[in-house]
């Protein structure tokens, strides 16, 4: 195989690897943001329950205040009942007491409802906090994994680029210039395998003479359609049974 062609095939493989590693490194911050969003969602769920608990407790304090006021008024009515002198005053006082007792009953019912709601919210908070704790552990593990992947990919990228520099140093200036020009115009893909008479990248059929020349791998030949540098991978010869 022509030395430049062999080096160009290697160079393309290195560029493909480097691009793949760069994409993976660039994707890590997005993955970390996704982890942050997951954790924020769990935290928000727990905080929402805490806010509902706070509202429940505030409502219970308000009910307790209202109940205390009515109970004080009812106690006052009971004391005044012993001092009334006429039947009309007695009936009026009894009516006020009945109304106050209805208010007490209503407040006590509301308090019971809020207490039952509070019990449910306490259980809901326990579940939400357990889910948050689990999510925190999972996110911490995934974050550690991402950091390890970033370090590994960065090391591989540096190794790949060092190898690329070595390969570039072995190329002729003309071959390197041709490769770089094509890669720039073809999204980084300057090389294409020729197989079964076709360019496997653009899928255009090669002229028979051109395909035969490509199969020799002894010169740089570009595809007439996509301009990529063509190379041929020989079909392995089946092993002869011993």
KEKEMI-224553 format. One line per 10 residues: number of its first residue (from 1); their letters; for each residue x, y, z of N, C-alpha, C. Coordinates in steps of 0.001 Angstrom, whole numbers, plus 524288, in hexadecimal, padded with zeros to 5 digits. Example, Ala and Ser with C-alpha at 12.3 -4.5 7.8 and 13.67 -1.06 7.14 Angstrom:
<selums>
1 = as = 83386/7E9C6/81E78/8300C/7EE6C/81E78/83390/7F31C/81E78 | 83232/7F736/81BA8/83566/7FBDC/81BE4/83264/8001E/81EBE
</selums>
This chain:
<selums>
1 = xxxxxxxxxx = 80352/7FB51/80000/80000/80000/80000/80375/804E0/80000 | 801C5/808D1/7FD31/80493/80DBF/7FCFC/80507/80FEF/8028D | 809AE/81198/80435/80A69/81375/80998/806B2/817DD/80B16 | 80616/81BB9/807A7/8028F/82009/808E2/7FCFB/81E0C/809A2 | 7FB54/81A66/80659/7F5FE/8185F/806BB/7F53B/8158B/80BEB | 7F918/81273/80D5E/7F8C4/80FA8/81256/7F87D/8137D/816EF | 7FBA3/8178B/816BC/7FB93/81B6B/81AEF/7F67A/81E82/81AF6 | 7F463/81F91/8165A/7EF75/82280/81615/7EAEF/81F55/81853 | 7EADC/81A4A/81752/7E6CD/816EA/8198F/7E726/8171A/81F85 | 7EC05/816BA/82176/7ECE0/81704/82716/7EB48/81C5C/82931
11 = xxxxxxxxxx = 7ECAE/82079/8265B/7EB64/825C3/827FD/7E57A/82685/82850 | 7E2A7/82464/82486/7DCF0/824DB/82499/7DAA2/82219/82958 | 7DCB4/81D7A/82A81/7DAD4/81A99/82F11/7DBD8/81DB0/83411 | 7E068/82024/83462/7E1AA/8234A/838F9/7DE20/8280A/83960 | 7DD0B/82A8D/834F3/7D989/82F12/834FD/7D400/82D84/8369E | 7D24B/828F9/834B7/7CD18/8270D/8363D/7CCDB/82619/83C1D | 7D100/823AD/83E2F/7D13E/8229A/843CE/7D15A/827AE/846EC | 7D486/82B6A/84533/7D4F1/8306A/847ED/7CFB2/83348/847FB | 7CCFE/8332E/84381/7C7EB/835CE/84338/7C3F3/83335/846CF | 7C407/82E01/846E4/7C075/82B26/84A5A/7C195/82C80/85013
21 = xxxxxxxxxx = 7C693/82CB7/85187/7C800/82E06/856E7/7C67D/8339D/85845 | 7C74B/83741/85498/7C5CF/83CBD/85595/7BFF3/83D27/8568D | 7BCE9/83A64/8535A/7B730/83A92/8540A/7B5A9/83879/85961 | 7B810/8342B/85AF0/7B6D1/831E8/8600A/7B84D/83598/86476 | 7BCC3/83823/86404/7BE6B/83BE3/86808/7BAAE/84088/86839 | 7B8F6/84249/8639B/7B553/846B6/86360/7AFEF/84549/86583 | 7AE8A/84050/86536/7A962/83E98/8670D/7A923/83E0B/86CF2 | 7ADA0/83DA8/86F7C/7ADAB/83CC8/87526/7AB0E/84138/87827 | 7AC2D/84649/876EB/7A964/84A78/879BC/7A371/84A1E/87920 | 7A19C/84881/87491/79BF8/847EB/873CA/799DD/8438E/87738
31 = xxxxxxxxxx = 79CD6/83F51/8779C/79B3C/83AFC/87B00/79B25/83CB6/880B2 | 79EEF/83FF8/88233/79F14/841F7/8878B/79A75/84590/88897 | 7990F/848B6/884BA/79477/84C15/88550/78F88/848D8/885F3 | 78F4A/8447E/8832E/78ACD/840FC/883AA/78A83/83EBC/8892F | 78F08/83D63/88B5B/78F30/83B70/890BE/78D60/83FAF/8948C | 78F32/84481/893A9/78D95/848DB/896FE/787AE/849A2/896BD | 7857E/84913/89214/77FD7/849CD/89165/77CD2/8458D/89442 | 77EC1/840B6/893E9/77C2D/83C65/896AF/77C36/83D5D/89C8F | 780BA/83F01/89E8F/78136/83FF5/8A42B/77DCE/84496/8A5CE | 77DBA/8489B/8A284/77A86/84D34/8A3B3/774B9/84BD2/8A3DB
41 = xxxxxxxxxx = 77323/84844/8A06F/76DA8/846A3/8A04F/76C2D/843CE/8A555 | 76FA0/84050/8A71D/76E99/83D83/8ABFA/76E93/84143/8B09F | 77246/844F0/8B096/7728A/848C5/8B4CD/76DA7/84C27/8B4E0 | 76BE4/84DBD/8B03F/7672E/850FD/8AFD6/76265/84E0A/8B1D7 | 7622C/848EF/8B0C6/75DC4/845CB/8B29B/75D9B/845A2/8B88A | 76237/844D0/8BAF2/76275/844C1/8C0A8/76134/84A1F/8C2E8 | 76337/84E40/8C078/7622A/8538E/8C254/75C60/854EF/8C1EA | 759DF/85303/8BDC8/7544B/8541A/8BD14/7511E/851A6/8C17E | 7529B/84CEE/8C312/74FE2/84A5A/8C76E/750D9/84D69/8CC7E | 755B1/84F3A/8CD46/756EB/85250/8D1EE/753AF/85752/8D217
51 = xxxxxxxxxx = 752E9/859B3/8CD97/74FBE/85E73/8CD5D/74A09/85D46/8CEB6 | 7482A/858D4/8CCD7/742C6/85749/8CE22/74244/85621/8D3F3 | 74661/853D1/8D64C/7464F/852C8/8DBED/74639/857EF/8DEEF | 7496B/85BAB/8DD2F/74989/860C9/8DFBA/7442D/8636F/8DF63 | 741AD/86306/8DAD3/73C78/86552/8DA20/73889/86296/8DDAB | 73909/85D6F/8DE24/73588/85A69/8E17F/7362D/85C12/8E730 | 73B13/85CB6/8E8DD/73C14/85E42/8EE43/73A11/863C2/8EF4C | 73AB6/86740/8EB7D/738B1/86C95/8EC16/732C1/86C8E/8EC78 | 7303C/86953/8E94C/72A8B/868EF/8E96C/728B4/866D0/8EEB1 | 72B9B/86307/8F0CA/72A2C/860D6/8F5DA/72AC4/864E3/8FA3C
61 = xxxxxxxxxx = 72EC6/8681E/8F9DA/72F6D/86C3E/8FDC0/72AF2/8702F/8FD7A | 7295B/87169/8F89D/724F8/8750F/8F7F9/71FED/872BE/8FA2E | 71F0A/86DBC/8F909/71A5B/86B22/8FB08/71A76/86B02/900FE | 71F21/869EC/9031D/71FA6/869A3/908CF/71E79/86EED/90B4F | 72038/8731E/908B4/71F15/8785A/90AB7/71932/87969/90A93 | 716CD/8781D/9060E/71126/878FB/90586/70E2A/875BD/90988 | 70FE0/870E9/90A54/70D4C/86D6D/90E0D/70DCA/86F94/91396 | 71259/871A5/914D9/7132D/873D2/91A0F/70F96/87874/91B0A | 70EFF/87BBF/916F5/70B89/8804A/91776/705EF/87E94/9187D | 70417/87AB1/9157C/6FEAE/878E2/91605/6FDEB/87633/91B47
71 = xxxxxxxxxx = 701CB/87319/91CEC/70161/87074/921F7/70144/87463/92674 | 7043A/87884/925F4/70422/87CA6/929E9/6FEC8/87F38/92A11 | 6FCA8/8802B/92571/6F777/88294/9252D/6F357/87EEF/9276F | 6F3D1/879D5/92657/6F014/87607/9285C/6F069/875B9/92E4F | 6F539/875D6/9305C/6F5EC/875B9/9360F/6F37F/87A90/93886 | 6F410/87EED/935E0/6F1C6/883CC/937D3/6EBCE/8836B/937E6 | 6E997/88119/933B5/6E3E5/88068/93372/6E201/87CF5/937EB | 6E4E6/878E5/9392A/6E360/87543/93D51/6E35F/87808/94297 | 6E73B/87B6F/94355/6E76E/87E60/9483F/6E2F8/8824D/94887 | 6E1BF/884AE/9441D/6DD8F/88890/94403/6D82F/8860D/9448A
81 = xxxxxxxxxx = 6D7E4/8811B/94319/6D2D6/87E62/94346/6D0B3/87E35/948E0 | 6D442/87DE5/94C9B/6D299/87D98/9520F/6D099/882DD/95411 | 6D181/886FA/9511C/6D01A/88C34/952E6/6CB38/88E68/95042 | 6C92C/88BA6/94C49/6C48F/88DC8/94995/6BFD6/88D9C/94D38 | 6BC2E/89149/94C75/6B7B9/891BD/94FF3/6B296/8905E/94D50 | 6B266/890CB/94812/6AD6F/88FC5/94570/6ADFB/88B19/941D0 | 6A986/888D2/940A7/6A964/88448/93D28/6AB43/885D2/937B0 | 6A9E2/88A9B/93629/6AB7A/88C79/930FE/6B166/88CE8/930B1 | 6B3C6/88EF2/934C3/6B97B/88F63/934DB/6BBFC/889F4/934E8 | 6B96A/88661/937CE/6BB78/88106/93826/6BB6C/87E67/932C3
91 = xxxxxxxxxx = 6B70F/87F06/92FF9/6B69D/87CB4/92ABE/6BA94/87F23/926F3 | 6BB4B/8843B/9275A/6BF0F/886E1/923F2/6C496/884EA/92504 | 6C5AF/8843B/92A22/6CADD/8824A/92B93/6CBAB/87CAE/929B4 | 6C7A0/87992/92A28/6C7E4/87426/9284C/6C8D6/873FC/92268 | 6C666/8779C/91FA2/6C721/877E4/919F6/6CCC9/87955/918A1 | 6CEF3/87D1F/91B84/6D462/87EB0/91A9D/6D817/87A2E/91BCA | 6D6EC/8774E/92003/6DA38/872DF/9217B/6D9FC/86E91/91D56 | 6D538/86DA3/91B51/6D4A1/8699B/91749/6D7B6/86B0F/9125E | 6D770/87006/91114/6DA5B/871D2/90C80/6E03C/87144/90D67 | 6E1FD/872A1/91224/6E790/87225/91368/6E93C/86C74/91351
101 = xxxxxxxxxx = 6E5F4/86904/91543/6E738/86364/9154D/6E799/8614C/90FB6 | 6E43F/86355/90C45/6E48F/861C8/906C2/6E9C5/86391/90467 | 6EB62/8684C/905D3/6F067/86A42/903EB/6F4E3/866F6/905FB | 6F496/86587/90B0C/6F89D/86232/90D58/6F8E7/85D04/90A6F | 6F45B/85AC9/90968/6F435/855CB/9069A/6F67E/8564A/90122 | 6F531/85AA3/8FE87/6F734/85B7B/8F93D/6FD1F/85C18/8F94E | 6FF14/85F18/8FD16/704C0/85FD3/8FD82/7077F/85AB3/8FEC6 | 7052C/8579F/9023A/70784/852A1/903AA/7079B/84EE3/8FEF5 | 7036E/84F25/8FBCC/70351/84BE9/8F710/70794/84D92/8F349 | 7081B/852AC/8F295/70C46/854AC/8EF27/711A5/8532B/8F13A
111 = xxxxxxxxxx = 7124E/85385/8F666/71755/8521B/8F8BA/71881/84C56/8F7CC | 714A0/8490F/8F868/7155B/84371/8F786/716E1/84262/8F1E0 | 71449/84519/8EE45/71595/84475/8E8BC/71B37/8461E/8E7A2 | 71CCA/84A75/8EA03/72220/84C4D/8E93C/72616/84897/8EBB4 | 724AE/84654/8F02A/72830/8429D/8F2AA/728D6/83DB2/8EF59 | 72484/83BDE/8ED25/724C7/83750/8E9AF/727F7/8389B/8E4CD | 72724/83D55/8E2BE/72A34/83F12/8DE47/72FF9/83F55/8DFB0 | 7311A/84140/8E46A/73682/84190/8E635/73914/83C3A/8E693 | 73629/83858/8E86A/7384C/83309/8E8AA/739A9/83107/8E33A | 7361B/83211/8DF86/73729/8306E/8DA24/73BDA/83336/8D7D7
121 = xxxxxxxxxx = 73C53/83841/8D8FF/740C7/83B47/8D6FC/745E6/83974/8D969 | 745BE/837F5/8DE63/74A7B/835FD/8E0F0/74C60/83104/8DE45 | 748B0/82D93/8DCF0/74A1C/828C3/8DA28/74C16/829FB/8D4B1 | 74986/82DD4/8D230/74B24/82F5F/8CCEA/750A2/831B6/8CCFB | 751C7/834CF/8D10D/756FD/8371F/8D17C/75B19/832E5/8D25F | 759CB/82F1B/8D588/75D76/82ACE/8D687/75ECB/82800/8D173 | 75ACE/82712/8CE40/75BA5/82484/8C92E/75EE2/827F7/8C58F | 75D97/82D0D/8C570/7606C/830AF/8C203/7661F/83132/8C3A2 | 76720/83165/8C8B7/76C87/831E5/8CA91/76FA2/82CEF/8C997 | 76D03/82871/8CA04/76FAC/82384/8C8D3/77110/82341/8C30A
131 = xxxxxxxxxx = 76D67/82509/8BFB3/76E6C/82520/8BA0F/772D5/828F1/8B8D1 | 772EC/82D63/8BB89/77716/83140/8BAB8/77C62/82F07/8BC52 | 77C81/82C56/8C0B1/78165/82A04/8C289/78363/825EF/8BEAD | 77FCC/822C5/8BCBC/78147/81ED3/8B8DC/78351/82169/8B3E8 | 7808E/8257E/8B229/7822B/82844/8AD6C/7877D/82AE0/8AE24 | 7886F/82CFC/8B2C3/78D7A/82F66/8B3D9/791E0/82B6C/8B35E | 790F5/826B5/8B563/794EF/8229B/8B514/795D6/820F7/8AF6C | 79186/82061/8AC7E/791F5/81ECC/8A705/794C5/822FB/8A3DA | 79338/827DE/8A4A3/7959E/82C34/8A1C6/79B69/82CA8/8A318 | 79CBD/82C01/8A813/7A23F/82C46/8A9A2/7A567/8280B/8A6E1
141 = xxxxxxxxxx = 7A325/82352/8A690/7A5D3/81F10/8A3DD/7A679/8202A/89E15 | 7A25C/82222/89B9B/7A29D/82341/89601/7A64F/827D1/894EC | 7A66F/82B94/8988D/7A9F7/83004/897DC/7AFB2/82E37/89826 | 7B0C2/82AAF/89BD4/7B60A/82880/89C45/7B77D/82583/89754 | 7B3B8/8229B/89554/7B4A2/81FA4/89088/7B5C4/82343/88BF2 | 7B2D5/82791/88B94/7B3AE/82B52/88759/7B91A/82DD2/887B7 | 7BAB5/82F13/88C6F/7BFD9/83171/88D22/7C427/82D97/88B96 | 7C357/8289B/88CEA/7C729/8249C/88B66/7C751/8240C/8857A | 7C2BD/8242E/882FC/7C277/823CC/87D4B/7C522/82880/87ABF | 7C440/82D21/87D0B/7C6B8/831CE/87AEB/7CCB4/83154/87B1D
151 = xxxxxxxxxx = 7CEAF/82F8A/87F9A/7D458/82EF7/88031/7D683/82AF6/87C5C | 7D3C1/82688/87BC4/7D578/82274/8781F/7D55E/8246C/87284 | 7D10B/826FC/87112/7D08A/82900/86BB2/7D4A1/82D2E/86A93 | 7D59C/83084/86E71/7D97D/834A2/86DAA/7DEEB/83249/86CE1 | 7E022/82E49/86FED/7E534/82BA6/86F54/7E59B/8290F/869F9 | 7E15F/82667/8685C/7E158/823D3/8633A/7E1D1/827D6/85ED8 | 7DF44/82C54/85F8C/7DF8D/83071/85B93/7E524/83270/85B15 | 7E7A6/83357/85F7B/7ED0B/8353B/85F58/7F0A7/8313A/85CC8 | 7EFCB/82C38/85E02/7F2EE/8280F/85BA1/7F1F7/827D0/855C4 | 7ECF7/8285F/8543E/7EB8A/82836/84EB4/7EE00/82CC1/84BBB
161 = xxxxxxxxxx = 7EDDE/83161/84E07/7F015/835F3/84B6D/7F606/83585/84AF6 | 7F86E/8332A/84EE8/7FE1B/8325F/84E9A/7FF70/82E94/84A36 | 7FC54/82A6D/849BD/7FD25/826AC/84580/7FC0D/82937/84040 | 7F821/82C92/84015/7F6E1/82F59/83B36/7FB89/832AA/8397D | 7FDF0/83566/83D2E/80274/838A8/83BE5/806E9/83554/839B9 | 80785/830BA/83BF6/80BAB/82D36/83A07/80A94/82B84/8346A | 80592/82A1F/83351/8041F/82867/82E11/804B6/82CE3/82A2B | 80309/8318A/82BB3/8036B/83616/8283C/8091A/83716/826BA | 80C9A/83649/82A7B/8122A/83745/8296C/81463/8338E/8254D | 811AD/82F28/82464/81387/82B45/820A7/8110F/82BEC/81B3E
171 = xxxxxxxxxx = 80D66/82F80/81AC2/80AB3/8305B/815CA/80DA3/83447/81268 | 80D0F/83395/80D5C/80F2E/8377F/809CD/80BBF/83C60/80A15 | 80DEB/84100/80943/80ADC/845D9/8098F/80633/845DB/805DB | 806E7/843C9/8012A/8029E/843CB/7FD5B/7FE22/84056/7FF34 | 7FF76/83BB6/80131/7FB61/8381C/80307/7F872/83A78/807A1 | 7FB4B/83CD7/80B37/7F8C7/83F3D/80FC7/7F54D/843C7/80E1B | 7F730/846F0/80A70/7F411/84B66/808A2/7EF0E/8498E/80604 | 7EF73/8456B/802E8/7EACE/8434A/8004B/7E6E9/8413D/80453 | 7E8DE/83E5A/8081C/7E58A/83C36/80C43/7E2C2/8409D/80F2B | 7E5A4/84494/810B9/7E35E/848CE/813C9/7DF50/84BD7/810AC
181 = xxxxxxxxxx = 7E05F/84C9E/80BA7/7DCAB/84F75/80853/7D791/84C71/807DA | 7D7FA/84759/806E5/7D33E/8442A/80651/7D056/843CD/80B7A | 7D33E/842DF/80FBA/7D0C0/84262/814DF/7CDCB/84757/8164B | 7D006/84BCF/81509/7CD84/850C7/8163A/7C850/85155/81359 | 7C815/84F66/80E99/7C344/84FEC/80B8A/7BF7E/84B72/80C27 | 7C13F/84730/80ED2/7BDF2/8428A/80F54/7BD16/840FE/81505 | 7BC94/844EB/81869/7BB62/84409/81DED/7BF2F/84046/82083 | 7C420/840D1/81F2C/7C82E/83DC1/821B5/7C938/83875/81F5A | 7C62C/836E0/81B7F/7C6D6/831AA/81936/7C959/83226/813D0 | 7CE7E/8312F/813A5/7D160/831CE/80EBC/7D27F/82CA2/80C04
191 = xxxxxxxxxx = 7D1DC/82847/80ED3/7D328/82328/80CA9/7CE2E/82000/80BD3 | 7CE53/81CB2/807C0/7C9CE/81962/806AB/7CBAB/8142A/80489 | 7C962/8100A/80687/7CAB0/80AD4/80488/7C7EA/809F5/7FF4F | 7CA99/8076B/7FBCA/7C834/805BB/7F6D2/7C711/7FFF4/7F756 | 7C225/7FE94/7F680/7C0A2/7F920/7F72C/7BC87/7F7AD/7F311 | 7BD56/7F33A/7F0A4/7B9AD/7F15E/7EC99/7B8C2/7F576/7E861 | 7BCDB/7F86A/7E720/7BC7A/7FC46/7E2F6/7B9D9/80153/7E481 | 7B8C3/80208/7E99E/7B613/806B8/7EB77/7B961/809A2/7EF71 | 7B882/80EB0/7EFD0/7BA7A/811C1/7F439/7B68D/810EA/7F89F | 7B848/80EB9/7FD02/7B48E/80D42/8011A/7B24E/81200/803F5
201 = xxxxxxxxxx = 7B486/8169C/80329/7B283/81B3E/805C5/7AE3F/81DDD/8028D | 7AF65/81F07/7FD9B/7AB73/821A8/7FA55/7A83B/81DD0/7F717 | 7A9E5/818D4/7F700/7A701/81496/7F465/7A6A6/81543/7EE79 | 7AA52/81828/7EC4D/7AA80/818C9/7E69D/7AE35/814A0/7E45A | 7AC97/81240/7E001/7AFCE/80E2E/7DD9E/7B48C/81098/7DAF8 | 7B8FB/80E0B/7DBD7/7BDE2/80FE3/7D986/7BE77/80DAC/7D406 | 7C15C/8107D/7D0DA/7C2AE/80E5C/7CBB4/7C5EA/80968/7CC83 | 7C50C/80552/7C967/7C7EB/80068/7CA24/7CDCE/80127/7CA56 | 7CFEA/80476/7C6D2/7D58A/80558/7C6D8/7D744/807F0/7CBEE | 7D41E/80BBC/7CDD5/7D56D/80E76/7D2B0/7D54B/80AB4/7D74C
211 = xxxxxxxxxx = 7D164/8073D/7D752/7D0F6/80380/7DBA0/7D5AC/7FFD0/7DBAD | 7D73D/7FE19/7D6FC/7DBCD/7FAAA/7D6AC/7E0BB/7FD6C/7D89B | 7E130/8026B/7D76B/7E5B6/80564/7D942/7E58F/80613/7DF31 | 7E0D6/8070C/7E139/7E04B/807A3/7E6E6/7E1CE/80299/7E9A5 | 7E064/7FE35/7E753/7E174/7F92B/7E9D4/7E74C/7F82F/7EA90 | 7EA78/7FABF/7E799/7F01D/7F9F9/7E821/7F24C/7FCEF/7ECE1 | 7EF6C/800E9/7EEBF/7F113/803E9/7F35D/7F69F/80610/7F2DC | 7F828/80772/7EE0F/7FD8A/80944/7ED46/7FDD3/80F11/7EBD5 | 7F945/811C2/7EC31/7F932/8175C/7EB12/7F45A/819C5/7ED94 | 7F44C/81EF4/7EDBA/7EFC4/821A6/7EFED/7EBEA/822DD/7EB96
221 = xxxxxxxxxx = 7E758/82075/7EBE6/7E347/82134/7E7FC/7DE6B/82339/7EABC | 7DC21/82751/7E89E/7D77E/829A3/7EAF7/7D291/827F1/7E816 | 7CE56/82783/7EB0F/7C93E/82620/7E8D2/7C776/82A9D/7E54B | 7C5B2/82943/7E086/7C3E3/82D45/7DCDA/7BF08/83012/7DEDC | 7BC28/82D79/7E256/7B747/82FC2/7E43B/7B80B/83319/7E91C | 7BA76/830E6/7ED2E/7BADF/833BB/7F22A/7C05C/835C8/7F34D | 7C426/8347C/7EFE5/7C994/83659/7F052/7CCA1/833E4/7F4CF | 7CA52/83040/7F7AF/7CD37/82DD9/7FBF3/7D177/82A39/7F9D0 | 7D594/8298A/7FCE9/7D9E4/82622/7FB55/7D844/8207C/7FC26 | 7D8B6/81D65/7F816/7D6D2/81803/7F834/7DB1E/81432/7F9B8
231 = xxxxxxxxxx = 7D981/81009/7FC4F/7DD1C/80BBF/7FD7D/7DA0B/806A5/7FD47 | 7DCFA/80272/7FCB8/7DA75/7FD54/7FC16/7DC48/7F9AD/80075 | 7D888/7F6E5/802CA/7D9BA/7F303/806D0/7D934/7EDA1/8044F | 7DD84/7EAD6/8038D/7DD49/7E5B3/800FB/7D9D7/7E1E3/80407 | 7D724/7DE9D/80120/7D3E5/7DA99/80393/7D77D/7D65C/805BB | 7D6F4/7D4E7/80AC3/7DA5C/7D0E4/80D00/7D9E9/7CBB1/80A04 | 7DE4C/7C94D/8092E/7DE51/7C42B/8068E/7DCDC/7BFF1/80A74 | 7D8ED/7BC96/8092F/7D756/7B873/80CCD/7DBF8/7B4E9/80E00 | 7DC49/7B371/81300/7E098/7AFFD/8149C/7DFF7/7AA9A/81218 | 7E448/7A87B/81043/7E42E/7A342/80DD8/7E45B/79F1E/81221
241 = xx = 7E095/79B80/811FD/7E082/79757/81607/7E5A3/79437/815E9 | 7E7B5/79324/81A76/7ECAD/79034/81AC0/7EBA0/78A58/81A53
</selums>
